[in-house]
Amino acid sequence: MDNKQKKKRTWIQYGIFAVVAITLYATGLHTEVIGFAQRGLLATGLMTPNVKEIAQERNDEHQITNAPTKTKADFNLELIDAQGRTKSLKDLKGQVIFMNLWATWCPPCIAEMPTIDKLHEEMGDDVAFVMLSLDQDFEKAKVFNKSKGYDLPIYAPASNLPAMYQSSAIPTTYVIDADGNLAWTHKGMADYSDPDFKKFLNSLK
């Protein structure tokens, strides 16, 4: 094969790649494809939430009389649920809260969602889940939740996010303990089906 034929084949390959890429973006499927690829990364176990150190610190604090002051969570957040009802984060006070900021256009959010769904199935009775959609059109989030067969409690913000929850990246996950303290913050995707993470949530009751 001469150089002219090689160049022609290379351009054809680039052309096919460009058509596929444009089609994926035009149909919105690029998010699903990238999310699927990132889900493979989660499956390696390299992105499990690092909570062992925090759990140990909390155990140590229980044994210290003058423990450091904890950061109180801000409960001044109004929410709209999938049925259009208004709810406040204050309504969940006294429970362990798992709050995840996500959007349907965010591949890492899509990648970690199955692990959150599994966590919700196993701990939904013990932990309050707040899947806070940042989609401009909340209907997209509702359709996504249903189409994937998830039964996650999804919400849209009905008020401005308190400064504490204004993250520069999504997904971002906040965990609030039963005493109303912000116990953990994580920016980026993670595998929330990890057994150590479940133990961590149980330790916050």
PyRosetta script that sets phi, psi and omega in degrees:
from pyrosetta import init, pose_from_sequence

init()
pose = pose_from_sequence("MDNKQKKKRTWIQYGIFAVVAITLYATGLHTEVIGFAQRGLLATGLMTPNVKEIAQERNDEHQITNAPTKTKADFNLELIDAQGRTKSLKDLKGQVIFMNLWATWCPPCIAEMPTIDKLHEEMGDDVAFVMLSLDQDFEKAKVFNKSKGYDLPIYAPASNLPAMYQSSAIPTTYVIDADGNLAWTHKGMADYSDPDFKKFLNSLK")
pose.set_psi(1, 123.4)
pose.set_omega(1, -177.9)
pose.set_phi(2, -80.4)
pose.set_psi(2, 172.3)
pose.set_omega(2, -176.5)
pose.set_phi(3, -60.2)
pose.set_psi(3, -35.4)
pose.set_omega(3, -179.0)
pose.set_phi(4, -64.3)
pose.set_psi(4, -42.8)
pose.set_omega(4, 179.9)
pose.set_phi(5, -68.3)
pose.set_psi(5, -38.6)
pose.set_omega(5, 178.5)
pose.set_phi(6, -61.7)
pose.set_psi(6, -44.2)
pose.set_omega(6, 179.6)
pose.set_phi(7, -63.6)
pose.set_psi(7, -40.4)
pose.set_omega(7, -179.8)
pose.set_phi(8, -63.2)
pose.set_psi(8, -43.0)
pose.set_omega(8, 179.6)
pose.set_phi(9, -65.6)
pose.set_psi(9, -38.6)
pose.set_omega(9, 178.3)
pose.set_phi(10, -62.2)
pose.set_psi(10, -43.6)
pose.set_omega(10, -179.8)
pose.set_phi(11, -66.4)
pose.set_psi(11, -35.3)
pose.set_omega(11, 177.3)
pose.set_phi(12, -64.4)
pose.set_psi(12, -42.9)
pose.set_omega(12, 179.0)
pose.set_phi(13, -62.8)
pose.set_psi(13, -43.5)
pose.set_omega(13, 176.8)
pose.set_phi(14, -61.2)
pose.set_psi(14, -39.8)
pose.set_omega(14, -179.6)
pose.set_phi(15, -63.5)
pose.set_psi(15, -43.2)
pose.set_omega(15, 178.9)
pose.set_phi(16, -64.0)
pose.set_psi(16, -43.8)
pose.set_omega(16, 179.1)
pose.set_phi(17, -60.5)
pose.set_psi(17, -42.5)
pose.set_omega(17, -179.1)
pose.set_phi(18, -64.9)
pose.set_psi(18, -41.2)
pose.set_omega(18, 179.4)
pose.set_phi(19, -63.6)
pose.set_psi(19, -44.2)
pose.set_omega(19, 179.0)
pose.set_phi(20, -62.0)
pose.set_psi(20, -45.3)
pose.set_omega(20, -178.9)
pose.set_phi(21, -62.6)
pose.set_psi(21, -44.8)
pose.set_omega(21, -179.6)
pose.set_phi(22, -64.0)
pose.set_psi(22, -40.8)
pose.set_omega(22, 179.0)
pose.set_phi(23, -62.6)
pose.set_psi(23, -43.7)
pose.set_omega(23, 179.4)
pose.set_phi(24, -62.0)
pose.set_psi(24, -44.0)
pose.set_omega(24, -179.9)
pose.set_phi(25, -68.7)
pose.set_psi(25, -38.6)
pose.set_omega(25, -178.4)
pose.set_phi(26, -66.2)
pose.set_psi(26, -34.0)
pose.set_omega(26, -178.4)
pose.set_phi(27, -92.5)
pose.set_psi(27, -7.4)
pose.set_omega(27, -179.2)
pose.set_phi(28, 81.1)
pose.set_psi(28, 4.9)
pose.set_omega(28, -177.2)
pose.set_phi(29, -78.3)
pose.set_psi(29, -11.0)
pose.set_omega(29, -179.6)
pose.set_phi(30, -61.4)
pose.set_psi(30, -33.9)
pose.set_omega(30, 178.8)
pose.set_phi(31, -62.7)
pose.set_psi(31, -43.5)
pose.set_omega(31, 180.0)
pose.set_phi(32, -64.8)
pose.set_psi(32, -42.8)
pose.set_omega(32, -177.4)
pose.set_phi(33, -65.8)
pose.set_psi(33, -47.1)
pose.set_omega(33, 179.3)
pose.set_phi(34, -65.5)
pose.set_psi(34, -41.9)
pose.set_omega(34, 178.4)
pose.set_phi(35, -60.5)
pose.set_psi(35, -39.6)
pose.set_omega(35, 178.4)
pose.set_phi(36, -62.9)
pose.set_psi(36, -42.2)
pose.set_omega(36, 179.1)
pose.set_phi(37, -63.9)
pose.set_psi(37, -41.8)
pose.set_omega(37, -180.0)
pose.set_phi(38, -69.9)
pose.set_psi(38, -27.4)
pose.set_omega(38, 176.6)
pose.set_phi(39, -63.2)
pose.set_psi(39, -33.3)
pose.set_omega(39, 175.6)
pose.set_phi(40, -62.6)
pose.set_psi(40, -36.5)
pose.set_omega(40, 177.2)
pose.set_phi(41, -65.5)
pose.set_psi(41, -40.7)
pose.set_omega(41, 177.9)
pose.set_phi(42, -63.0)
pose.set_psi(42, -35.3)
pose.set_omega(42, -177.3)
pose.set_phi(43, -66.4)
pose.set_psi(43, -17.7)
pose.set_omega(43, -179.9)
pose.set_phi(44, -73.1)
pose.set_psi(44, -16.7)
pose.set_omega(44, -178.7)
pose.set_phi(45, 83.9)
pose.set_psi(45, 6.1)
pose.set_omega(45, -178.0)
pose.set_phi(46, -81.4)
pose.set_psi(46, -11.4)
pose.set_omega(46, -175.0)
pose.set_phi(47, -122.1)
pose.set_psi(47, 39.5)
pose.set_omega(47, 175.6)
pose.set_phi(48, -77.2)
pose.set_psi(48, 144.5)
pose.set_omega(48, -178.4)
pose.set_phi(49, -59.9)
pose.set_psi(49, 130.8)
pose.set_omega(49, -179.4)
pose.set_phi(50, -87.5)
pose.set_psi(50, 90.4)
pose.set_omega(50, -175.0)
pose.set_phi(51, -118.1)
pose.set_psi(51, -4.7)
pose.set_omega(51, -177.0)
pose.set_phi(52, -60.2)
pose.set_psi(52, -43.9)
pose.set_omega(52, -178.5)
pose.set_phi(53, -63.5)
pose.set_psi(53, -41.5)
pose.set_omega(53, -180.0)
pose.set_phi(54, -66.0)
pose.set_psi(54, -41.6)
pose.set_omega(54, 179.2)
pose.set_phi(55, -61.0)
pose.set_psi(55, -40.2)
pose.set_omega(55, 179.8)
pose.set_phi(56, -66.8)
pose.set_psi(56, -40.9)
pose.set_omega(56, 178.4)
pose.set_phi(57, -60.7)
pose.set_psi(57, -40.6)
pose.set_omega(57, -179.6)
pose.set_phi(58, -66.0)
pose.set_psi(58, -39.3)
pose.set_omega(58, 177.7)
pose.set_phi(59, -64.1)
pose.set_psi(59, -39.7)
pose.set_omega(59, 179.2)
pose.set_phi(60, -65.1)
pose.set_psi(60, -38.0)
pose.set_omega(60, -177.9)
pose.set_phi(61, -62.9)
pose.set_psi(61, -34.8)
pose.set_omega(61, -180.0)
pose.set_phi(62, -64.4)
pose.set_psi(62, -22.6)
pose.set_omega(62, -177.6)
pose.set_phi(63, -96.9)
pose.set_psi(63, -4.4)
pose.set_omega(63, -178.6)
pose.set_phi(64, -107.6)
pose.set_psi(64, 130.5)
pose.set_omega(64, -178.5)
pose.set_phi(65, -67.1)
pose.set_psi(65, -48.5)
pose.set_omega(65, -179.4)
pose.set_phi(66, -99.3)
pose.set_psi(66, 66.8)
pose.set_omega(66, -179.6)
pose.set_phi(67, -71.4)
pose.set_psi(67, 152.8)
pose.set_omega(67, 179.5)
pose.set_phi(68, -59.7)
pose.set_psi(68, 149.6)
pose.set_omega(68, 178.3)
pose.set_phi(69, -68.1)
pose.set_psi(69, 132.2)
pose.set_omega(69, -179.6)
pose.set_phi(70, -88.6)
pose.set_psi(70, 158.4)
pose.set_omega(70, 178.9)
pose.set_phi(71, -83.1)
pose.set_psi(71, 119.4)
pose.set_omega(71, 178.7)
pose.set_phi(72, -75.3)
pose.set_psi(72, 135.9)
pose.set_omega(72, 177.9)
pose.set_phi(73, -73.7)
pose.set_psi(73, 150.3)
pose.set_omega(73, 176.8)
pose.set_phi(74, -93.3)
pose.set_psi(74, 116.3)
pose.set_omega(74, -177.8)
pose.set_phi(75, -96.6)
pose.set_psi(75, 7.5)
pose.set_omega(75, -178.6)
pose.set_phi(76, -83.2)
pose.set_psi(76, 67.0)
pose.set_omega(76, 179.8)
pose.set_phi(77, -137.9)
pose.set_psi(77, 120.6)
pose.set_omega(77, 177.5)
pose.set_phi(78, -94.3)
pose.set_psi(78, 141.8)
pose.set_omega(78, -175.3)
pose.set_phi(79, -127.8)
pose.set_psi(79, 155.1)
pose.set_omega(79, 172.2)
pose.set_phi(80, -119.8)
pose.set_psi(80, 125.6)
pose.set_omega(80, -179.1)
pose.set_phi(81, -87.2)
pose.set_psi(81, 180.0)
pose.set_omega(81, -175.6)
pose.set_phi(82, -64.6)
pose.set_psi(82, -18.8)
pose.set_omega(82, 178.2)
pose.set_phi(83, -94.7)
pose.set_psi(83, 4.6)
pose.set_omega(83, 177.8)
pose.set_phi(84, 85.1)
pose.set_psi(84, 8.0)
pose.set_omega(84, -179.9)
pose.set_phi(85, -86.1)
pose.set_psi(85, 143.4)
pose.set_omega(85, 178.7)
pose.set_phi(86, -88.2)
pose.set_psi(86, 136.7)
pose.set_omega(86, -179.4)
pose.set_phi(87, -140.3)
pose.set_psi(87, 155.2)
pose.set_omega(87, 178.3)
pose.set_phi(88, -113.8)
pose.set_psi(88, 148.5)
pose.set_omega(88, 175.1)
pose.set_phi(89, -60.9)
pose.set_psi(89, -25.4)
pose.set_omega(89, 178.1)
pose.set_phi(90, -61.0)
pose.set_psi(90, -28.5)
pose.set_omega(90, -180.0)
pose.set_phi(91, -63.9)
pose.set_psi(91, -17.8)
pose.set_omega(91, -176.1)
pose.set_phi(92, -100.8)
pose.set_psi(92, 3.7)
pose.set_omega(92, 179.6)
pose.set_phi(93, -56.0)
pose.set_psi(93, 142.0)
pose.set_omega(93, -179.9)
pose.set_phi(94, 94.4)
pose.set_psi(94, -9.2)
pose.set_omega(94, 177.6)
pose.set_phi(95, -110.7)
pose.set_psi(95, 159.6)
pose.set_omega(95, 168.7)
pose.set_phi(96, -75.5)
pose.set_psi(96, 130.1)
pose.set_omega(96, -176.4)
pose.set_phi(97, -116.9)
pose.set_psi(97, 129.3)
pose.set_omega(97, 174.0)
pose.set_phi(98, -109.1)
pose.set_psi(98, 107.1)
pose.set_omega(98, -177.9)
pose.set_phi(99, -115.1)
pose.set_psi(99, 122.0)
pose.set_omega(99, -175.9)
pose.set_phi(100, -119.7)
pose.set_psi(100, 124.1)
pose.set_omega(100, 175.8)
pose.set_phi(101, -91.2)
pose.set_psi(101, 122.8)
pose.set_omega(101, -174.1)
pose.set_phi(102, -148.8)
pose.set_psi(102, 175.0)
pose.set_omega(102, 175.5)
pose.set_phi(103, -157.4)
pose.set_psi(103, 154.3)
pose.set_omega(103, -177.9)
pose.set_phi(104, -69.8)
pose.set_psi(104, -20.1)
pose.set_omega(104, -179.2)
pose.set_phi(105, -90.6)
pose.set_psi(105, 5.3)
pose.set_omega(105, -174.7)
pose.set_phi(106, -104.2)
pose.set_psi(106, 105.4)
pose.set_omega(106, -177.8)
pose.set_phi(107, -55.5)
pose.set_psi(107, -44.4)
pose.set_omega(107, 179.1)
pose.set_phi(108, -62.8)
pose.set_psi(108, -31.3)
pose.set_omega(108, 177.0)
pose.set_phi(109, -64.6)
pose.set_psi(109, -43.8)
pose.set_omega(109, -179.9)
pose.set_phi(110, -65.1)
pose.set_psi(110, -37.2)
pose.set_omega(110, -177.5)
pose.set_phi(111, -65.0)
pose.set_psi(111, -41.3)
pose.set_omega(111, -175.8)
pose.set_phi(112, -86.8)
pose.set_psi(112, -10.9)
pose.set_omega(112, -174.1)
pose.set_phi(113, -58.0)
pose.set_psi(113, -40.7)
pose.set_omega(113, 178.6)
pose.set_phi(114, -61.2)
pose.set_psi(114, -33.3)
pose.set_omega(114, -180.0)
pose.set_phi(115, -73.1)
pose.set_psi(115, -32.2)
pose.set_omega(115, 176.4)
pose.set_phi(116, -70.5)
pose.set_psi(116, -39.7)
pose.set_omega(116, 178.5)
pose.set_phi(117, -61.7)
pose.set_psi(117, -40.7)
pose.set_omega(117, 178.3)
pose.set_phi(118, -65.2)
pose.set_psi(118, -42.2)
pose.set_omega(118, 178.3)
pose.set_phi(119, -61.9)
pose.set_psi(119, -41.2)
pose.set_omega(119, 179.7)
pose.set_phi(120, -64.2)
pose.set_psi(120, -41.0)
pose.set_omega(120, 178.7)
pose.set_phi(121, -61.0)
pose.set_psi(121, -37.0)
pose.set_omega(121, -175.5)
pose.set_phi(122, -87.5)
pose.set_psi(122, -26.4)
pose.set_omega(122, -173.3)
pose.set_phi(123, -128.8)
pose.set_psi(123, 9.2)
pose.set_omega(123, -176.7)
pose.set_phi(124, -59.8)
pose.set_psi(124, -22.8)
pose.set_omega(124, 179.0)
pose.set_phi(125, -84.8)
pose.set_psi(125, -17.5)
pose.set_omega(125, -176.6)
pose.set_phi(126, -107.2)
pose.set_psi(126, -19.0)
pose.set_omega(126, -176.2)
pose.set_phi(127, -129.0)
pose.set_psi(127, 138.6)
pose.set_omega(127, 176.3)
pose.set_phi(128, -87.1)
pose.set_psi(128, 119.9)
pose.set_omega(128, -179.6)
pose.set_phi(129, -98.1)
pose.set_psi(129, 131.6)
pose.set_omega(129, 176.1)
pose.set_phi(130, -127.3)
pose.set_psi(130, 98.2)
pose.set_omega(130, 177.6)
pose.set_phi(131, -92.1)
pose.set_psi(131, 97.7)
pose.set_omega(131, -170.5)
pose.set_phi(132, -92.2)
pose.set_psi(132, 103.9)
pose.set_omega(132, -178.5)
pose.set_phi(133, -76.0)
pose.set_psi(133, 133.1)
pose.set_omega(133, 176.8)
pose.set_phi(134, -104.8)
pose.set_psi(134, 15.0)
pose.set_omega(134, 175.1)
pose.set_phi(135, -64.8)
pose.set_psi(135, 141.8)
pose.set_omega(135, 176.5)
pose.set_phi(136, -65.3)
pose.set_psi(136, -33.8)
pose.set_omega(136, 177.9)
pose.set_phi(137, -109.0)
pose.set_psi(137, 105.0)
pose.set_omega(137, -176.6)
pose.set_phi(138, -62.1)
pose.set_psi(138, -25.0)
pose.set_omega(138, 178.9)
pose.set_phi(139, -59.1)
pose.set_psi(139, -35.6)
pose.set_omega(139, 179.6)
pose.set_phi(140, -61.1)
pose.set_psi(140, -41.4)
pose.set_omega(140, 179.8)
pose.set_phi(141, -65.0)
pose.set_psi(141, -41.5)
pose.set_omega(141, -179.2)
pose.set_phi(142, -65.7)
pose.set_psi(142, -42.9)
pose.set_omega(142, 179.0)
pose.set_phi(143, -63.9)
pose.set_psi(143, -42.6)
pose.set_omega(143, 179.4)
pose.set_phi(144, -60.3)
pose.set_psi(144, -47.9)
pose.set_omega(144, -178.2)
pose.set_phi(145, -58.3)
pose.set_psi(145, -42.4)
pose.set_omega(145, -178.7)
pose.set_phi(146, -73.1)
pose.set_psi(146, -43.4)
pose.set_omega(146, -176.0)
pose.set_phi(147, -65.5)
pose.set_psi(147, -28.3)
pose.set_omega(147, 179.6)
pose.set_phi(148, -86.5)
pose.set_psi(148, -5.8)
pose.set_omega(148, -179.7)
pose.set_phi(149, 77.4)
pose.set_psi(149, 17.3)
pose.set_omega(149, 177.1)
pose.set_phi(150, -82.5)
pose.set_psi(150, 154.6)
pose.set_omega(150, 175.0)
pose.set_phi(151, -123.1)
pose.set_psi(151, 43.4)
pose.set_omega(151, -175.9)
pose.set_phi(152, -81.7)
pose.set_psi(152, 141.4)
pose.set_omega(152, 177.0)
pose.set_phi(153, -74.9)
pose.set_psi(153, 98.7)
pose.set_omega(153, -177.9)
pose.set_phi(154, -99.7)
pose.set_psi(154, 147.7)
pose.set_omega(154, -177.2)
pose.set_phi(155, -139.0)
pose.set_psi(155, 160.7)
pose.set_omega(155, 168.9)
pose.set_phi(156, -118.9)
pose.set_psi(156, 146.5)
pose.set_omega(156, 178.2)
pose.set_phi(157, -68.2)
pose.set_psi(157, 133.0)
pose.set_omega(157, 177.5)
pose.set_phi(158, -104.9)
pose.set_psi(158, 2.9)
pose.set_omega(158, 177.0)
pose.set_phi(159, -148.6)
pose.set_psi(159, 171.3)
pose.set_omega(159, 177.5)
pose.set_phi(160, -64.0)
pose.set_psi(160, 143.4)
pose.set_omega(160, 176.7)
pose.set_phi(161, -69.2)
pose.set_psi(161, 132.1)
pose.set_omega(161, 173.5)
pose.set_phi(162, -57.0)
pose.set_psi(162, 151.8)
pose.set_omega(162, -177.3)
pose.set_phi(163, -52.4)
pose.set_psi(163, -34.3)
pose.set_omega(163, -178.9)
pose.set_phi(164, -59.0)
pose.set_psi(164, -29.4)
pose.set_omega(164, -175.4)
pose.set_phi(165, -109.0)
pose.set_psi(165, 12.6)
pose.set_omega(165, 178.5)
pose.set_phi(166, -88.5)
pose.set_psi(166, 94.2)
pose.set_omega(166, -175.6)
pose.set_phi(167, -95.0)
pose.set_psi(167, 149.3)
pose.set_omega(167, 178.5)
pose.set_phi(168, -84.9)
pose.set_psi(168, -3.5)
pose.set_omega(168, -177.7)
pose.set_phi(169, -144.3)
pose.set_psi(169, 151.5)
pose.set_omega(169, 169.4)
pose.set_phi(170, -131.8)
pose.set_psi(170, 148.4)
pose.set_omega(170, 1.8)
pose.set_phi(171, -72.0)
pose.set_psi(171, 149.1)
pose.set_omega(171, 169.2)
pose.set_phi(172, -132.0)
pose.set_psi(172, 135.6)
pose.set_omega(172, -177.4)
pose.set_phi(173, -120.0)
pose.set_psi(173, 134.6)
pose.set_omega(173, 176.8)
pose.set_phi(174, -119.3)
pose.set_psi(174, 137.5)
pose.set_omega(174, 175.2)
pose.set_phi(175, -120.3)
pose.set_psi(175, 126.4)
pose.set_omega(175, -179.9)
pose.set_phi(176, -112.2)
pose.set_psi(176, 132.0)
pose.set_omega(176, -178.4)
pose.set_phi(177, -82.2)
pose.set_psi(177, 174.0)
pose.set_omega(177, -175.4)
pose.set_phi(178, -66.9)
pose.set_psi(178, -16.7)
pose.set_omega(178, 177.8)
pose.set_phi(179, -90.9)
pose.set_psi(179, 2.7)
pose.set_omega(179, 177.5)
pose.set_phi(180, 85.6)
pose.set_psi(180, 19.5)
pose.set_omega(180, 177.8)
pose.set_phi(181, -98.8)
pose.set_psi(181, 143.9)
pose.set_omega(181, 174.0)
pose.set_phi(182, -76.3)
pose.set_psi(182, 104.9)
pose.set_omega(182, -171.7)
pose.set_phi(183, -89.1)
pose.set_psi(183, -26.3)
pose.set_omega(183, -173.3)
pose.set_phi(184, -161.7)
pose.set_psi(184, 139.5)
pose.set_omega(184, 175.5)
pose.set_phi(185, -132.0)
pose.set_psi(185, 134.9)
pose.set_omega(185, 178.9)
pose.set_phi(186, -139.0)
pose.set_psi(186, 124.8)
pose.set_omega(186, 176.1)
pose.set_phi(187, -100.6)
pose.set_psi(187, 130.6)
pose.set_omega(187, -178.0)
pose.set_phi(188, 104.7)
pose.set_psi(188, 172.3)
pose.set_omega(188, -176.4)
pose.set_phi(189, -80.4)
pose.set_psi(189, 159.4)
pose.set_omega(189, 179.0)
pose.set_phi(190, -157.1)
pose.set_psi(190, 163.9)
pose.set_omega(190, 176.2)
pose.set_phi(191, -94.9)
pose.set_psi(191, 99.9)
pose.set_omega(191, -175.7)
pose.set_phi(192, -85.6)
pose.set_psi(192, 3.8)
pose.set_omega(192, 175.6)
pose.set_phi(193, -88.7)
pose.set_psi(193, 1.6)
pose.set_omega(193, -179.3)
pose.set_phi(194, -62.4)
pose.set_psi(194, 130.1)
pose.set_omega(194, -178.2)
pose.set_phi(195, -56.4)
pose.set_psi(195, -36.1)
pose.set_omega(195, -180.0)
pose.set_phi(196, -64.8)
pose.set_psi(196, -32.1)
pose.set_omega(196, 179.3)
pose.set_phi(197, -70.1)
pose.set_psi(197, -37.5)
pose.set_omega(197, 177.4)
pose.set_phi(198, -64.8)
pose.set_psi(198, -40.1)
pose.set_omega(198, 176.5)
pose.set_phi(199, -62.2)
pose.set_psi(199, -39.9)
pose.set_omega(199, 179.2)
pose.set_phi(200, -60.9)
pose.set_psi(200, -46.4)
pose.set_omega(200, 179.3)
pose.set_phi(201, -62.1)
pose.set_psi(201, -40.3)
pose.set_omega(201, 179.2)
pose.set_phi(202, -64.4)
pose.set_psi(202, -29.2)
pose.set_omega(202, -179.2)
pose.set_phi(203, -74.8)
pose.set_psi(203, -10.3)
pose.set_omega(203, -175.8)
pose.set_phi(204, -92.9)
pose.set_psi(204, -2.9)
pose.set_omega(204, -176.2)
pose.set_phi(205, -70.5)
pose.dump_pdb("model.pdb")
